[in-house]
């Protein structure tokens, strides 16, 4: 009978067993995690609001770098150190961790491999039984084999139960995540509807204001047209008045010229009369006749 090989131990169970894992990262683990996180950040650069896909890759990167899984609190410390821009919720981290644990449990050594390792009756991997084996030895070997098969069945049953529980917990966490997203989307929808209602009211108010301004502008245009017509009529009237005044001025100028010419003519005649009168006076004086007094002189 072969003894169980050390290679049958699950590396995940070795790190995630009852013993508390060492949380401090070595330089090699830190360098590996930095490289993996850089690739994850670049892959999810356009999706900064959905943390679950990022956490899904991050917990696997941590396991790839360290070979162990940790608590949600320590994952959050690693996120703060290597991806400070990501702040997922604790249920999201726990859900993705349980999903990783479930995936790792499915990678355990298959039952038939374990059976071939521990079953002394498997001729493909066991040495031939000694020819001198006694019935008592055969009975003891059968009892050991029965006990080993029973132990393997218990281990496989526990693993299946843990896997089922992990899957159920993962589904529950996913449902919780979907409920959270639904509540968030409904809140965003309500906010959007409120904003749309406010925007519609604002648009209605702006439309009413624009209609009122349009009416005021139309009234202003009508007033401007009326004032323009009045100014045109006033300009026409002022042009007529100016023409009339210019004509009157020209007429007065003509009349003034005629009066001035007549005055000049009358002055010339008066001067001639004065000269004739002086001549008559001189003639009368020479003949010894006393000159007649000029009109208006006292006798």
Secondary structure, DSSP 8 states (H G I E B T S, - for coil): -----GGGS-HHHHHHSSS----S--HHHHHHHHHHHHHHHHHTTT--S--HHHHHHHHHHHHHHHS----HHHHHHHHHHH-TT----HHHHHHHHHHHHHHHHHTS--HHHHHHHH-TT-TTTS----TT--HHHHHHHHHHHHHHHHHHHHHHHHHHHHHHHHHHHHHHHHHHHHHHHHHHHHHHHHHHHHHHHHHHHHHHHHHHHHHHHHHHHHHHHHHHHHHHHHHHHHHHHHHHHHHHHHHHHHHHHHHHHHHHHHHHHHHHHHHHHHHHHHHHHHHHHHTT------TT---
